[in-house]
Amino acid sequence: MALGKPGGMAPRPKARNPPKDLVEAIERLRQGRLALVFVKEGRVVAETGTGGIAGYLEVLEKKPKGLEGSASADRIVGKASAFLSLAAGVSSLYGEVISSGAIGLLRARRIPYWYGLKVPFVMNRTRTGLCPFEGAVLDVDDPVVAMERLKEQESKLRQGRFLAPK
């Protein structure tokens, strides 16, 4: 199975071959109509077909502690999604598409990652600009602040309001 490019993971360069749990998560992501899959110790511990940050937040609410140490495979990994992966405590990550901001965050936190396509940033659903969630955490380095902004952004979007990047 072609997994795409290995990402980075300082300081262990031998991490070119993804862990078994990550391979399983990627296969599961590609087989079904799923947007996000978590595998731990050979078992699927969570999955959702709901795309975007809403799907990720939904999984985090249902299994706040059960994701720690799992491998995750996601359709699109932007900086916002990477922050959620940190909150979940994932051990490795795969994104069909990954943003430069996500890569920077994952490298800084030494989370091994693999990807299919690297993009400068994640676009909004209408492809007219930056994803509002990506914009909400563009200038953030603190996971606690990121979670606050992402939840605020989700709430505002549900109400039909937009939180502009700061």
C-alpha positions in Angstrom: 0.0 0.0 0.0 1.4 3.4 -0.9 1.1 5.6 2.1 2.5 8.8 0.8 5.5 10.7 2.0 6.9 10.2 5.5 6.8 13.4 7.5 9.2 14.4 10.0 9.9 13.2 13.5 13.0 14.5 15.1 15.2 12.9 16.3 14.4 9.4 15.1 14.8 9.3 11.3 14.2 5.5 11.2 10.4 6.3 11.5 10.0 6.0 7.7 7.8 2.9 8.1 4.5 3.8 9.7 3.5 1.9 12.8 1.0 -1.0 12.3 -1.8 0.9 14.0 -1.3 3.8 11.6 -1.3 1.5 8.6 -4.6 0.0 9.9 -6.1 3.5 10.4 -5.2 4.5 6.9 -6.6 1.4 5.4 -9.9 1.9 7.3 -10.0 5.5 6.2 -9.6 4.6 2.6 -12.0 1.6 2.7 -15.1 3.4 4.1 -16.8 6.7 3.9 -14.9 7.9 6.9 -13.3 11.2 7.6 -11.3 10.2 10.7 -10.1 7.0 12.2 -8.2 6.1 15.4 -6.6 2.7 16.0 -4.9 1.6 19.1 -3.3 -1.8 19.7 -4.9 -3.2 16.6 -8.4 -2.1 17.4 -10.4 0.8 16.0 -11.2 2.9 19.1 -13.1 5.7 17.3 -14.1 6.7 13.8 -16.5 9.2 12.2 -17.8 10.0 8.8 -18.4 13.6 9.8 -15.8 15.7 8.1 -13.9 18.7 9.3 -13.3 20.0 12.8 -16.9 19.2 13.9 -16.2 15.5 13.4 -13.0 15.7 15.4 -14.6 17.6 18.2 -17.5 15.1 18.3 -15.0 12.2 18.7 -13.1 14.1 21.4 -16.3 14.7 23.3 -17.4 11.0 23.2 -13.9 9.5 24.0 -11.9 12.2 25.7 -9.4 9.8 27.3 -9.8 6.7 25.0 -7.7 8.1 22.2 -4.4 8.6 24.0 -1.6 6.6 22.3 -3.7 5.9 19.2 -2.7 6.4 15.6 -5.1 8.6 13.6 -5.8 8.9 9.9 -7.7 12.0 8.7 -8.8 13.2 5.3 -7.5 16.8 5.9 -5.0 17.8 8.6 -4.6 21.6 9.1 -3.1 23.3 12.1 -6.5 23.2 13.8 -6.8 19.4 13.4 -3.2 19.0 14.5 -4.0 20.8 17.7 -6.9 18.4 18.2 -4.6 15.5 17.6 -2.3 16.9 20.4 -5.4 17.1 22.7 -6.3 13.5 21.9 -2.8 12.4 22.7 -2.2 10.5 19.4 1.1 8.7 18.9 1.2 9.1 15.1 -0.8 10.7 12.4 -1.6 10.5 8.7 -3.4 13.1 6.6 -4.5 12.6 3.0 -3.9 16.4 2.8 -1.7 18.2 5.3 -1.0 21.9 5.7 2.4 23.5 6.3 1.0 24.9 9.7 0.1 21.4 10.8 3.6 20.1 9.8 5.3 22.8 11.8 3.2 22.0 14.9 3.7 18.3 14.6 7.4 18.7 14.2 7.7 21.0 17.2 5.8 18.4 19.3 7.7 15.5 17.8 4.6 13.7 16.6 5.4 11.3 13.7 3.3 12.0 10.7 2.8 10.9 7.1 0.8 12.5 4.3 -0.4 12.3 0.8 -0.4 15.9 -0.3 1.2 19.0 1.4 -0.6 22.3 0.9 0.3 25.8 2.3 -3.0 26.0 4.2 -6.5 24.5 4.4 -9.1 26.3 2.4 -12.7 26.9 3.4 -15.4 24.6 2.0 -16.2 27.1 -0.8 -12.5 27.4 -1.7 -12.7 31.2 -1.5 -10.2 31.6 1.3 -8.7 30.2 4.5 -10.6 27.6 6.5 -12.1 29.5 9.5 -10.8 27.0 11.9 -7.3 27.2 10.4 -7.6 31.0 10.6 -8.7 30.8 14.3 -5.4 29.1 15.3 -3.0 30.6 12.7 -1.1 32.6 15.3 -1.5 30.2 18.2 1.2 27.9 19.7 -0.5 27.0 23.0 -2.9 24.0 22.8 -5.1 25.3 25.5 -5.7 28.6 23.7 -6.2 26.7 20.4 -8.9 24.5 22.0 -10.7 27.6 23.3 -10.5 29.3 19.9 -11.7 26.2 18.0 -14.7 25.7 20.3 -15.5 29.4 20.0 -15.2 29.2 16.3 -17.5 26.1 16.1 -20.1 27.9 18.2 -20.0 31.0 16.1 -20.3 29.0 12.9 -23.3 27.1 14.2 -24.8 30.5 14.9 -23.9 31.8 11.5 -21.2 34.1 12.6 -17.5 34.0 11.6 -14.5 34.5 13.9 -11.9 36.3 11.8 -8.3 35.3 12.1 -6.5 37.5 14.7 
